[in-house]
Amino acid sequence: MRLFGAALCAATLSLASAAHASDSAGGKISNILSYADGGIVFFNHDGVRSALPSCPAAVLPTRWAINVSTPAGQARLAVLLSAYSLGKKIDIAGTGTCTLWQDTETLGYFVIKD
């Protein structure tokens, strides 16, 4: 039974790590751009990035995209703008996809650092 539990735990951890393509840690937000069509907001982050996603056109290693056409996206933007205005650093995890814009990874989540 212990072996099964350990295998299940290992499988869960491997799935969790595959849930996003890249991380960017301990950086500041800059260059916030609200795109006119589609409810997309782009921003740059100067943290250390682990890797680019596997999207063929993903060539902008410091840029991320948020869909702000939904209430959840608007809430994320409000928190992001608060972090920006306070000069806080954030950690980012991407989704591993470029669904909002072909050359920019879609934001999975971010954490505001102290």
Secondary structure as UniProt FT lines:
FT   HELIX           2..17
FT   TURN            18..19
FT   STRAND          23..27
FT   STRAND          29..34
FT   TURN            38..39
FT   STRAND          40..45
FT   STRAND          48..49
FT   TURN            56..57
FT   TURN            61..62
FT   STRAND          63..67
FT   HELIX           71..86
FT   STRAND          90..94
FT   TURN            102..103
FT   STRAND          104..112
//
